[in-house]
Amino acid sequence: MTTGTDTTNRPAASSGTFRIGGDLEVNRLGYGTMQLTGPGVWGPPKDHDEAIRVLKRAVELGVNFFDTADSYGPYVAEELLKEALHPYGDDVVIATKAGLTRTGPNEWPPVGRPEYLRQEAEMSLRRLGLERIDLFQLHRIDPKVPLEDQIGELKKLQDEGKIRHIGLSEVSVDDVKAAQEIATIVSVQNLYNLTDRSAEELLDWSEEQGIGFIPWFPLATGGLTGADSPLTELAKQKDATPAQVALAWLLKRSPVMLPIPGTSSVDHLEDNLQGATIELTDDEFQELSKLHS
């Protein structure tokens, strides 16, 4: 139960909790590190000191679930996490990913060869300063490599104690079912927000299975923020921003939802996290659910 002080000073704590894999309890509103890098998710941040401040402030505001990837930078986001937060608090959970390589800004070719995934897991352990990665996600399934080879290697790393739990990204229900034949999958990460609900089937299935659903690009509101939009009107009524209301909608949408809004600015971070303190009525939730850009 969160107290009034918690809600004021640590807004992420008002988002409720979820146990990833049944044993890793996190506040549902987390933080994604992709925007801490340079343009095209390439190179260092424009303002290194602000990036460090954002990560430290996120913890102060109750965030204990951080999502990153070897490909963000590449390597930049993981290194920033270690610089800002290591040694990590006992409740901090870091999820990272491998399986996308970088050939330049905005370029992300998938590589799922087992030896590559193993190399990246070992390198992520070093960059993050961890002995075990709590949640290691396959960033994309590589169509050129048998699924059993990709998931099988992650299972080996898990058996060796190098990773605790396995997740997938940008997958279908059938993909997860196939992967579940090889190893236990505890989370999925797909594009999902108020305007793009193409992963609805996966979300509903994940909820049935108790699998965490991490929506990336969670705050996209597209064409829903016009002057007469119900989203804009509701935000005014709640003395909130459309992005905060969109986040509140996500949190109410499913108990397995783990949004990870990212930003490179402390001000934006503080604004985003206030979304966890907004309570939508069932009627308000239904009204927003009818919207699509």
N, C-alpha and C positions, 0 to 999 in steps of 0.2 A: 504494500500500500504506500503510495507516495504522499508525503506531507505537503502542506501548502508551500513551505520553504523550498522543498525539493522542486516543486513545479515552477517556482519563480526563478530559483538559482540554477537548477539543473533540468531545463525543459525536456531534454531527451528522455529523462526518467518517467515523464508522463505518458510516453508512448506505449507503455506496457512491456512485458518481456516475452521472449520466446526461447525455447531450448533447442539449439541447433544440434541435431543428432541425438536429441534426448538428454544431453548432459552439459551442453555449453550454453549457459543462460546469458542472454544479451538484452539490452534495451533495444526495442524493435526499430527505433529510428537511429540509423548509423550514419557513416560518412564515407563517401567514395572519393578516392584520391586522384582520379584521372585529370581533373582540372588544375592540379598543382603543377603540371608540366608546361612546356612551351607550346606555341601554336602548332596545331596538327598533332597534339600529344607527343611532341618531339622536342627533346632538349630540356634544359633547366627552366625553372620558373622565371618569370619576368622580375619578381620580387622575392628573393630567397627568404629574407627575414619574415616577410608577411606569411609565406607558406608555413614556416615553423610556428608562427603565432597562431595560425588557423588550427593546426593540429593540437597544439597545447590547449587552446581555448575550447576545442571540441570536447576534450576530456573533462575540462572544468564544467562544461554544460551538460554532462551526463552521458556523452557518447562513449560506448565501450565496444562498439563493433566497427572495425575499419576494413574497407574493401580496397584492395590494390591489385597490381599485376606486374609481372616482370616487363611487360611490353609498354608500360606507361613511362615514356621517356626516350628509349627504354631504360629501365633500372632506376630512373630518377625518383619516382614516387616511393619505391621501397626504401631507398636511401634516406629520403626526407623523413619517413616514418621513424626509422631508427634514430636519426639525429634528434628528432623532436621528443620522442616518447620512451626511448630505451634508457634504463631498464623499465619494462612495461609494468603497469599496475596489475595486480592479481586478477582483476576482472576484465582486463582488455583482451579482446579476441581479434586477431588479425587474419583476414582471409586474403589469399593471393591467388594468382592464376598463371598458367603457362599453356602454350599451344599456338600462340600467334607470334610470328617474328616481325621485325621491323626493317623495312628497306628504305624508309624515308617518311616524311610527314604524311599523316593520314593513310599510310599503306600498312596493311596487316595480313600478309599471307599466312595461312595456317600451316603448322608443321607438327604432326602428332607422332613422329617416330619415337619409340620408347626411349632410346638413348638420349634424345633431345629433351624429352619431358623430365627424365631423371637428372640430366645436367642442370636444367633450369630450377628444379626443386632444390638441388644442392646449393645452387647459387643464391636462390631466394633465402634459404636458411642463413647463409653467410651475410647477405645484405641486410636482412632484418634483425640479425643478432639473436636468432632463435635456435633452440635444439629440436623443436618440433613445430610444424605449421598446423594451426588449429583447423583451418579449412582450406584445402587446396583444390582449386577448380580447373577443370579442363576448359580453356578459354573458347575453343571451338573444336568440334569433332572434325578431324582431318579426313576428307572423303577418300584420300589416297592410301590410308593406312587402316587395316582392319580394326574395328572398334575394340575387339577383345585385346588387341595389342596395346591400345592406348589406355583403356581402363585397367587392363591387367598390370601395366607398369605402375599405375597409381596404387593399385592394391598391394603390390610388392613393397612400395615405399611406405604404405600404411603398416604392413606387417613388420617392417623394419623399425617402426616407431618414428619415422621421419615426418609423417603427416598423420593427423588425428582423424579427420573426416574428409570425404570426397564430395565435390559438387560439380555441376555441369553448367554451361552457359550457352544460350541461344539454341535450345533444343525443343523437340516435340515430345508429347507424352510417349510415343513409341520409342523415341531415342532413350528416354529415361528407363523405360521398361527393359529395353535391351541391355542397357548398362547395369541395371539391377541384377541381371543374371550373373554378372561378373563380380560386382562389389556393391556394398551398401551406398546408395546416393542419398545425401541428407539435405541438399539444397539445389535449387536451379536459379539461374540469373538470366532473365529475358527482358527485352524492351517491353515496358508496360507503363502507361500513365493515363491520365483522364482522356486524352485524345486518341491514343493508340492502344487498343485493347485486343490486339491480334493474338496475344498469349492467354486469352481468357480460359480456354479449355485446359491449358497447362496449369493455370492458377487454381481452378476448381479441383483438378485432380490432385495437385500438390496438397491442397487443404485436406482432402479426404485421407491422404497418405501421411499427413503430419510432416511434410517436407517443406523446409523454408523456401520462400519465394522472394528473390531479391530483384526488384524492378530497377533496371538501369534507365537513365534519362527520366527520372520520376516526376520532375516538375514541369515537363513540357505542357504548355497550355494552348499552344497553337493559336487558332483563331477564336478561342473562347473568351478572350479578354476585352472584347469590344465594349463600348459604353453601355449598351443595353443587354449585355450578356448576363444570364442568371448567375454565372460565376462571379462576375464583377459586382453585381448587386449584393450577392450574399457576403462577399468579402467586405463590402461597405458596412453592411449590417453588423458584422462581427468585428469591425474595426481591425481588419486583417488585410493581407495582400492576397491576390488571386493564387499565388504560389503556395502560400500557407494553407489556404483552403483546399487546394489540390492535394497537398500532403495529408491533410486531415482526412480527406476522402479515401486516399490510399490506405491509411491506417485503419479506417473503419471497414474497408472493403473485405478484409480477411485477417484472421488472427495469425496467419503464417506469413503475412506481408512484412518484409524488412527493407524499407526504402533507404537508399544511401545517397541523398542529395549531396553533390559536391560543389565546392566553390573555392576560389583562391583569395577570398576577402573575408576578414573577420566580421565585418558588418553584415555581409550576406549570410554568413554562417549563423550569426545570432538571429537574423530574421527567419531563416529557414527553420531553425529548430523550434521556434515559437509555434510552428504548425502543429507540433505534438500536443500543445495545450488547448487547441481548439476542438470543441466537441460539437459534432454535427448531430442534429436530430435525425430520426429515421426519414422524415419527410424531406429534409434538406439533402440527405444522402441520395434519396431516390430522384430528386429533381436534378442533381448534378449527374447522376448515372445516365440520364437520358441524353446528355450532351455528347456530341462528337463534333470535331472541327470540320 
